Amino acid sequence: MTAAAQPIDARTSRRIGTHSDAVTIPAGASQVVRSGTSGLRPDGTLPEDFAEEAGQASDNVCEALRRVGAGLSDVGLVRSWFADRDDSGAYVRVRKDIISHRPAYMLVLVPQLIRPSLCLEVEATAVVMRSAAEQHE
């Protein structure tokens, strides 16, 4: 995680997974909120394999962050929704390969996403420091 967001370890989350209990956002930082995204490819097709769908969802998050000068290392919070509990292990493996730090994290099991063919949706919030000039624009 970049210096903009600082993880807080209350010794609870590390017993469950690889995420922080909380993340502080310092004064002068900007939050970049990536709305929930699925694993749809840019051409609108959906991967057949869950791990590939999860990887594409991460790519979709990365692309939105890149457009505002942020990256995965700036992510302070990830929220994920799944339609099948059996997919959570594959998602955790994909996430560990993509995000090496410990953002705050939440995963929810839901009966179905907006499209029945979708297996997951991911939302991310990044924290980036802006220069004084950028803050006053």
Rosetta constraint file for C-alpha pairs under 8 A:
AtomPair CA 1 CA 5 HARMONIC 6.66 0.50
AtomPair CA 1 CA 6 HARMONIC 7.38 0.50
AtomPair CA 1 CA 73 HARMONIC 4.91 0.50
AtomPair CA 1 CA 74 HARMONIC 5.67 0.50
AtomPair CA 1 CA 75 HARMONIC 6.87 0.50
AtomPair CA 1 CA 76 HARMONIC 7.21 0.50
AtomPair CA 1 CA 101 HARMONIC 5.37 0.50
AtomPair CA 1 CA 102 HARMONIC 7.06 0.50
AtomPair CA 1 CA 103 HARMONIC 7.22 0.50
AtomPair CA 2 CA 6 HARMONIC 7.77 0.50
AtomPair CA 2 CA 73 HARMONIC 5.93 0.50
AtomPair CA 2 CA 74 HARMONIC 5.44 0.50
AtomPair CA 2 CA 128 HARMONIC 7.99 0.50
AtomPair CA 4 CA 25 HARMONIC 6.57 0.50
AtomPair CA 4 CA 26 HARMONIC 6.54 0.50
AtomPair CA 4 CA 29 HARMONIC 6.59 0.50
AtomPair CA 4 CA 74 HARMONIC 7.53 0.50
AtomPair CA 4 CA 127 HARMONIC 5.97 0.50
AtomPair CA 4 CA 128 HARMONIC 5.74 0.50
AtomPair CA 4 CA 129 HARMONIC 5.84 0.50
AtomPair CA 5 CA 23 HARMONIC 6.10 0.50
AtomPair CA 5 CA 24 HARMONIC 5.56 0.50
AtomPair CA 5 CA 25 HARMONIC 5.12 0.50
AtomPair CA 5 CA 26 HARMONIC 6.95 0.50
AtomPair CA 5 CA 74 HARMONIC 7.47 0.50
AtomPair CA 5 CA 76 HARMONIC 6.21 0.50
AtomPair CA 5 CA 127 HARMONIC 6.03 0.50
AtomPair CA 5 CA 128 HARMONIC 7.88 0.50
AtomPair CA 6 CA 23 HARMONIC 5.37 0.50
AtomPair CA 6 CA 24 HARMONIC 5.20 0.50
AtomPair CA 6 CA 25 HARMONIC 6.95 0.50
AtomPair CA 7 CA 20 HARMONIC 5.78 0.50
AtomPair CA 7 CA 21 HARMONIC 7.46 0.50
AtomPair CA 7 CA 22 HARMONIC 5.95 0.50
AtomPair CA 7 CA 23 HARMONIC 4.43 0.50
AtomPair CA 7 CA 24 HARMONIC 6.54 0.50
AtomPair CA 7 CA 102 HARMONIC 7.15 0.50
AtomPair CA 7 CA 103 HARMONIC 6.88 0.50
AtomPair CA 7 CA 104 HARMONIC 7.72 0.50
AtomPair CA 8 CA 20 HARMONIC 6.04 0.50
AtomPair CA 8 CA 21 HARMONIC 5.82 0.50
AtomPair CA 8 CA 22 HARMONIC 4.95 0.50
AtomPair CA 8 CA 23 HARMONIC 5.59 0.50
AtomPair CA 8 CA 24 HARMONIC 7.33 0.50
AtomPair CA 9 CA 13 HARMONIC 7.74 0.50
AtomPair CA 9 CA 14 HARMONIC 7.96 0.50
AtomPair CA 9 CA 20 HARMONIC 5.87 0.50
AtomPair CA 9 CA 21 HARMONIC 5.54 0.50
AtomPair CA 9 CA 22 HARMONIC 7.05 0.50
AtomPair CA 10 CA 21 HARMONIC 5.92 0.50
AtomPair CA 11 CA 15 HARMONIC 7.24 0.50
AtomPair CA 11 CA 21 HARMONIC 7.54 0.50
AtomPair CA 12 CA 16 HARMONIC 7.28 0.50
AtomPair CA 12 CA 21 HARMONIC 6.72 0.50
AtomPair CA 13 CA 17 HARMONIC 6.05 0.50
AtomPair CA 13 CA 18 HARMONIC 7.32 0.50
AtomPair CA 13 CA 19 HARMONIC 6.21 0.50
AtomPair CA 13 CA 20 HARMONIC 6.08 0.50
AtomPair CA 13 CA 21 HARMONIC 5.44 0.50
AtomPair CA 14 CA 18 HARMONIC 5.88 0.50
AtomPair CA 14 CA 19 HARMONIC 6.49 0.50
AtomPair CA 14 CA 20 HARMONIC 7.13 0.50
AtomPair CA 18 CA 102 HARMONIC 5.97 0.50
AtomPair CA 19 CA 101 HARMONIC 7.83 0.50
AtomPair CA 19 CA 102 HARMONIC 4.28 0.50
AtomPair CA 19 CA 103 HARMONIC 5.29 0.50
AtomPair CA 19 CA 104 HARMONIC 5.43 0.50
AtomPair CA 19 CA 105 HARMONIC 5.89 0.50
AtomPair CA 20 CA 102 HARMONIC 5.33 0.50
AtomPair CA 20 CA 103 HARMONIC 5.43 0.50
AtomPair CA 20 CA 104 HARMONIC 4.70 0.50
AtomPair CA 20 CA 105 HARMONIC 7.15 0.50
AtomPair CA 21 CA 104 HARMONIC 5.96 0.50
AtomPair CA 22 CA 103 HARMONIC 7.85 0.50
AtomPair CA 22 CA 104 HARMONIC 5.56 0.50
AtomPair CA 23 CA 76 HARMONIC 6.39 0.50
AtomPair CA 23 CA 77 HARMONIC 7.83 0.50
AtomPair CA 23 CA 103 HARMONIC 7.04 0.50
AtomPair CA 23 CA 104 HARMONIC 6.29 0.50
AtomPair CA 25 CA 29 HARMONIC 6.65 0.50
AtomPair CA 25 CA 127 HARMONIC 7.07 0.50
AtomPair CA 28 CA 129 HARMONIC 6.45 0.50
AtomPair CA 28 CA 130 HARMONIC 6.81 0.50
AtomPair CA 28 CA 135 HARMONIC 7.56 0.50
AtomPair CA 29 CA 127 HARMONIC 6.35 0.50
AtomPair CA 29 CA 128 HARMONIC 5.49 0.50
AtomPair CA 29 CA 129 HARMONIC 4.41 0.50
AtomPair CA 29 CA 130 HARMONIC 6.17 0.50
AtomPair CA 30 CA 127 HARMONIC 5.70 0.50
AtomPair CA 30 CA 128 HARMONIC 5.32 0.50
AtomPair CA 30 CA 129 HARMONIC 6.13 0.50
AtomPair CA 30 CA 130 HARMONIC 6.79 0.50
AtomPair CA 31 CA 125 HARMONIC 6.57 0.50
AtomPair CA 31 CA 126 HARMONIC 5.68 0.50
AtomPair CA 31 CA 127 HARMONIC 4.71 0.50
AtomPair CA 31 CA 128 HARMONIC 6.53 0.50
AtomPair CA 32 CA 65 HARMONIC 7.47 0.50
AtomPair CA 32 CA 125 HARMONIC 5.51 0.50
AtomPair CA 32 CA 126 HARMONIC 4.95 0.50
AtomPair CA 32 CA 127 HARMONIC 6.22 0.50
AtomPair CA 32 CA 128 HARMONIC 7.62 0.50
AtomPair CA 33 CA 123 HARMONIC 7.75 0.50
AtomPair CA 33 CA 124 HARMONIC 6.11 0.50
AtomPair CA 33 CA 125 HARMONIC 4.43 0.50
AtomPair CA 33 CA 126 HARMONIC 6.45 0.50
AtomPair CA 34 CA 61 HARMONIC 6.61 0.50
AtomPair CA 34 CA 64 HARMONIC 6.83 0.50
AtomPair CA 34 CA 65 HARMONIC 7.35 0.50
AtomPair CA 34 CA 123 HARMONIC 5.75 0.50
AtomPair CA 34 CA 124 HARMONIC 5.17 0.50
AtomPair CA 34 CA 125 HARMONIC 5.99 0.50
AtomPair CA 34 CA 126 HARMONIC 7.99 0.50
AtomPair CA 35 CA 122 HARMONIC 7.96 0.50
AtomPair CA 35 CA 123 HARMONIC 5.35 0.50
AtomPair CA 35 CA 124 HARMONIC 7.05 0.50
AtomPair CA 36 CA 121 HARMONIC 5.80 0.50
AtomPair CA 36 CA 122 HARMONIC 5.06 0.50
AtomPair CA 36 CA 123 HARMONIC 4.14 0.50
AtomPair CA 36 CA 124 HARMONIC 7.49 0.50
AtomPair CA 37 CA 57 HARMONIC 6.23 0.50
AtomPair CA 37 CA 60 HARMONIC 7.01 0.50
AtomPair CA 37 CA 61 HARMONIC 7.22 0.50
AtomPair CA 37 CA 121 HARMONIC 5.20 0.50
AtomPair CA 37 CA 122 HARMONIC 5.28 0.50
AtomPair CA 37 CA 123 HARMONIC 6.34 0.50
AtomPair CA 38 CA 53 HARMONIC 7.67 0.50
AtomPair CA 38 CA 54 HARMONIC 7.94 0.50
AtomPair CA 38 CA 56 HARMONIC 7.85 0.50
AtomPair CA 38 CA 57 HARMONIC 5.21 0.50
AtomPair CA 38 CA 60 HARMONIC 7.93 0.50
AtomPair CA 38 CA 118 HARMONIC 6.98 0.50
AtomPair CA 38 CA 119 HARMONIC 7.98 0.50
AtomPair CA 38 CA 120 HARMONIC 6.00 0.50
AtomPair CA 38 CA 121 HARMONIC 4.52 0.50
AtomPair CA 38 CA 122 HARMONIC 6.41 0.50
AtomPair CA 39 CA 46 HARMONIC 6.48 0.50
AtomPair CA 39 CA 47 HARMONIC 7.32 0.50
AtomPair CA 39 CA 52 HARMONIC 7.88 0.50
AtomPair CA 39 CA 53 HARMONIC 4.51 0.50
AtomPair CA 39 CA 54 HARMONIC 5.89 0.50
AtomPair CA 39 CA 55 HARMONIC 7.20 0.50
AtomPair CA 39 CA 56 HARMONIC 4.72 0.50
AtomPair CA 39 CA 57 HARMONIC 3.94 0.50
AtomPair CA 39 CA 58 HARMONIC 7.65 0.50
AtomPair CA 39 CA 60 HARMONIC 7.34 0.50
AtomPair CA 39 CA 118 HARMONIC 7.68 0.50
AtomPair CA 39 CA 120 HARMONIC 7.31 0.50
AtomPair CA 39 CA 121 HARMONIC 7.36 0.50
AtomPair CA 40 CA 44 HARMONIC 5.59 0.50
AtomPair CA 40 CA 45 HARMONIC 5.67 0.50
AtomPair CA 40 CA 46 HARMONIC 4.79 0.50
AtomPair CA 40 CA 47 HARMONIC 7.24 0.50
AtomPair CA 40 CA 53 HARMONIC 7.19 0.50
AtomPair CA 40 CA 56 HARMONIC 6.79 0.50
AtomPair CA 40 CA 57 HARMONIC 6.98 0.50
AtomPair CA 41 CA 45 HARMONIC 5.41 0.50
AtomPair CA 41 CA 46 HARMONIC 6.12 0.50
AtomPair CA 41 CA 47 HARMONIC 7.62 0.50
AtomPair CA 41 CA 56 HARMONIC 6.56 0.50
AtomPair CA 46 CA 53 HARMONIC 6.94 0.50
AtomPair CA 46 CA 118 HARMONIC 7.88 0.50
AtomPair CA 47 CA 52 HARMONIC 6.05 0.50
AtomPair CA 47 CA 53 HARMONIC 5.31 0.50
AtomPair CA 48 CA 52 HARMONIC 7.52 0.50
AtomPair CA 48 CA 53 HARMONIC 7.38 0.50
AtomPair CA 49 CA 53 HARMONIC 6.23 0.50
AtomPair CA 50 CA 54 HARMONIC 6.11 0.50
AtomPair CA 50 CA 87 HARMONIC 7.05 0.50
AtomPair CA 50 CA 90 HARMONIC 7.53 0.50
AtomPair CA 50 CA 119 HARMONIC 7.11 0.50
AtomPair CA 51 CA 55 HARMONIC 6.13 0.50
AtomPair CA 51 CA 90 HARMONIC 6.01 0.50
AtomPair CA 51 CA 91 HARMONIC 6.53 0.50
AtomPair CA 51 CA 94 HARMONIC 6.72 0.50
AtomPair CA 52 CA 56 HARMONIC 6.08 0.50
AtomPair CA 53 CA 57 HARMONIC 6.17 0.50
AtomPair CA 53 CA 119 HARMONIC 7.83 0.50
AtomPair CA 53 CA 120 HARMONIC 7.96 0.50
AtomPair CA 54 CA 58 HARMONIC 6.33 0.50
AtomPair CA 54 CA 91 HARMONIC 6.27 0.50
AtomPair CA 54 CA 94 HARMONIC 6.93 0.50
AtomPair CA 54 CA 120 HARMONIC 7.23 0.50
AtomPair CA 55 CA 59 HARMONIC 6.23 0.50
AtomPair CA 55 CA 94 HARMONIC 6.56 0.50
AtomPair CA 56 CA 60 HARMONIC 6.12 0.50
AtomPair CA 57 CA 61 HARMONIC 6.33 0.50
AtomPair CA 57 CA 121 HARMONIC 7.35 0.50
AtomPair CA 57 CA 122 HARMONIC 6.71 0.50
AtomPair CA 58 CA 62 HARMONIC 6.15 0.50
AtomPair CA 58 CA 98 HARMONIC 7.84 0.50
AtomPair CA 58 CA 122 HARMONIC 7.74 0.50
AtomPair CA 59 CA 63 HARMONIC 6.14 0.50
AtomPair CA 60 CA 64 HARMONIC 6.47 0.50
AtomPair CA 61 CA 65 HARMONIC 6.28 0.50
AtomPair CA 61 CA 122 HARMONIC 7.94 0.50
AtomPair CA 61 CA 123 HARMONIC 7.70 0.50
AtomPair CA 61 CA 124 HARMONIC 7.15 0.50
AtomPair CA 62 CA 66 HARMONIC 5.92 0.50
AtomPair CA 62 CA 71 HARMONIC 6.13 0.50
AtomPair CA 62 CA 72 HARMONIC 6.38 0.50
AtomPair CA 63 CA 67 HARMONIC 6.38 0.50
AtomPair CA 64 CA 68 HARMONIC 7.11 0.50
AtomPair CA 65 CA 69 HARMONIC 6.41 0.50
AtomPair CA 65 CA 70 HARMONIC 4.83 0.50
AtomPair CA 65 CA 71 HARMONIC 5.49 0.50
AtomPair CA 65 CA 72 HARMONIC 7.61 0.50
AtomPair CA 65 CA 126 HARMONIC 7.78 0.50
AtomPair CA 66 CA 70 HARMONIC 5.17 0.50
AtomPair CA 66 CA 71 HARMONIC 5.81 0.50
AtomPair CA 70 CA 74 HARMONIC 6.22 0.50
AtomPair CA 70 CA 126 HARMONIC 7.28 0.50
AtomPair CA 70 CA 128 HARMONIC 6.85 0.50
AtomPair CA 71 CA 75 HARMONIC 7.16 0.50
AtomPair CA 71 CA 126 HARMONIC 7.80 0.50
AtomPair CA 72 CA 98 HARMONIC 7.96 0.50
AtomPair CA 72 CA 99 HARMONIC 6.56 0.50
AtomPair CA 72 CA 126 HARMONIC 7.68 0.50
AtomPair CA 73 CA 99 HARMONIC 7.12 0.50
AtomPair CA 73 CA 100 HARMONIC 7.82 0.50
AtomPair CA 73 CA 101 HARMONIC 7.15 0.50
AtomPair CA 74 CA 126 HARMONIC 4.99 0.50
AtomPair CA 74 CA 127 HARMONIC 5.48 0.50
AtomPair CA 74 CA 128 HARMONIC 6.37 0.50
AtomPair CA 75 CA 103 HARMONIC 6.46 0.50
AtomPair CA 75 CA 124 HARMONIC 6.57 0.50
AtomPair CA 75 CA 125 HARMONIC 5.64 0.50
AtomPair CA 75 CA 126 HARMONIC 3.87 0.50
AtomPair CA 75 CA 127 HARMONIC 6.26 0.50
AtomPair CA 76 CA 102 HARMONIC 7.98 0.50
AtomPair CA 76 CA 103 HARMONIC 4.57 0.50
AtomPair CA 76 CA 104 HARMONIC 5.98 0.50
AtomPair CA 76 CA 124 HARMONIC 7.66 0.50
AtomPair CA 76 CA 125 HARMONIC 5.88 0.50
AtomPair CA 76 CA 126 HARMONIC 5.31 0.50
AtomPair CA 76 CA 127 HARMONIC 6.31 0.50
AtomPair CA 77 CA 103 HARMONIC 5.25 0.50
AtomPair CA 77 CA 104 HARMONIC 4.61 0.50
AtomPair CA 77 CA 105 HARMONIC 5.59 0.50
AtomPair CA 77 CA 124 HARMONIC 5.63 0.50
AtomPair CA 77 CA 125 HARMONIC 5.12 0.50
AtomPair CA 77 CA 126 HARMONIC 6.94 0.50
AtomPair CA 78 CA 103 HARMONIC 6.92 0.50
AtomPair CA 78 CA 104 HARMONIC 6.39 0.50
AtomPair CA 78 CA 105 HARMONIC 4.80 0.50
AtomPair CA 78 CA 106 HARMONIC 6.38 0.50
AtomPair CA 78 CA 122 HARMONIC 7.08 0.50
AtomPair CA 78 CA 123 HARMONIC 5.78 0.50
AtomPair CA 78 CA 124 HARMONIC 4.51 0.50
AtomPair CA 78 CA 125 HARMONIC 6.57 0.50
AtomPair CA 79 CA 105 HARMONIC 5.81 0.50
AtomPair CA 79 CA 106 HARMONIC 4.76 0.50
AtomPair CA 79 CA 107 HARMONIC 5.87 0.50
AtomPair CA 79 CA 108 HARMONIC 7.97 0.50
AtomPair CA 79 CA 122 HARMONIC 5.80 0.50
AtomPair CA 79 CA 123 HARMONIC 5.11 0.50
AtomPair CA 79 CA 124 HARMONIC 6.34 0.50
AtomPair CA 80 CA 106 HARMONIC 6.22 0.50
AtomPair CA 80 CA 107 HARMONIC 4.69 0.50
AtomPair CA 80 CA 108 HARMONIC 6.24 0.50
AtomPair CA 80 CA 120 HARMONIC 6.96 0.50
AtomPair CA 80 CA 121 HARMONIC 5.69 0.50
AtomPair CA 80 CA 122 HARMONIC 4.52 0.50
AtomPair CA 80 CA 123 HARMONIC 6.37 0.50
AtomPair CA 81 CA 107 HARMONIC 5.78 0.50
AtomPair CA 81 CA 108 HARMONIC 4.79 0.50
AtomPair CA 81 CA 109 HARMONIC 5.81 0.50
AtomPair CA 81 CA 110 HARMONIC 6.56 0.50
AtomPair CA 81 CA 120 HARMONIC 5.44 0.50
AtomPair CA 81 CA 121 HARMONIC 5.22 0.50
AtomPair CA 81 CA 122 HARMONIC 6.57 0.50
AtomPair CA 82 CA 87 HARMONIC 7.50 0.50
AtomPair CA 82 CA 88 HARMONIC 7.45 0.50
AtomPair CA 82 CA 107 HARMONIC 7.52 0.50
AtomPair CA 82 CA 108 HARMONIC 6.26 0.50
AtomPair CA 82 CA 109 HARMONIC 4.89 0.50
AtomPair CA 82 CA 110 HARMONIC 5.87 0.50
AtomPair CA 82 CA 112 HARMONIC 7.84 0.50
AtomPair CA 82 CA 113 HARMONIC 7.78 0.50
AtomPair CA 82 CA 119 HARMONIC 5.88 0.50
AtomPair CA 82 CA 120 HARMONIC 4.59 0.50
AtomPair CA 82 CA 121 HARMONIC 6.85 0.50
AtomPair CA 83 CA 109 HARMONIC 5.90 0.50
AtomPair CA 83 CA 110 HARMONIC 5.13 0.50
AtomPair CA 83 CA 111 HARMONIC 5.47 0.50
AtomPair CA 83 CA 112 HARMONIC 5.15 0.50
AtomPair CA 83 CA 113 HARMONIC 6.60 0.50
AtomPair CA 83 CA 118 HARMONIC 7.89 0.50
AtomPair CA 83 CA 119 HARMONIC 5.44 0.50
AtomPair CA 83 CA 120 HARMONIC 6.46 0.50
AtomPair CA 84 CA 88 HARMONIC 7.59 0.50
AtomPair CA 84 CA 109 HARMONIC 6.97 0.50
AtomPair CA 84 CA 110 HARMONIC 7.77 0.50
AtomPair CA 84 CA 111 HARMONIC 7.83 0.50
AtomPair CA 84 CA 119 HARMONIC 6.97 0.50
AtomPair CA 85 CA 109 HARMONIC 6.55 0.50
AtomPair CA 87 CA 91 HARMONIC 6.31 0.50
AtomPair CA 88 CA 92 HARMONIC 6.18 0.50
AtomPair CA 89 CA 93 HARMONIC 6.39 0.50
AtomPair CA 90 CA 94 HARMONIC 6.30 0.50
AtomPair CA 91 CA 95 HARMONIC 5.98 0.50
AtomPair CA 92 CA 96 HARMONIC 6.08 0.50
AtomPair CA 93 CA 97 HARMONIC 6.40 0.50
AtomPair CA 94 CA 98 HARMONIC 6.38 0.50
AtomPair CA 95 CA 99 HARMONIC 5.71 0.50
AtomPair CA 96 CA 100 HARMONIC 6.20 0.50
AtomPair CA 112 CA 116 HARMONIC 6.20 0.50
AtomPair CA 113 CA 118 HARMONIC 6.29 0.50
AtomPair CA 113 CA 119 HARMONIC 7.25 0.50
AtomPair CA 113 CA 120 HARMONIC 7.32 0.50
AtomPair CA 113 CA 121 HARMONIC 7.79 0.50
AtomPair CA 114 CA 118 HARMONIC 7.63 0.50
AtomPair CA 130 CA 134 HARMONIC 5.86 0.50
AtomPair CA 130 CA 135 HARMONIC 6.21 0.50
AtomPair CA 131 CA 135 HARMONIC 6.32 0.50
AtomPair CA 132 CA 136 HARMONIC 6.53 0.50
AtomPair CA 133 CA 137 HARMONIC 6.53 0.50
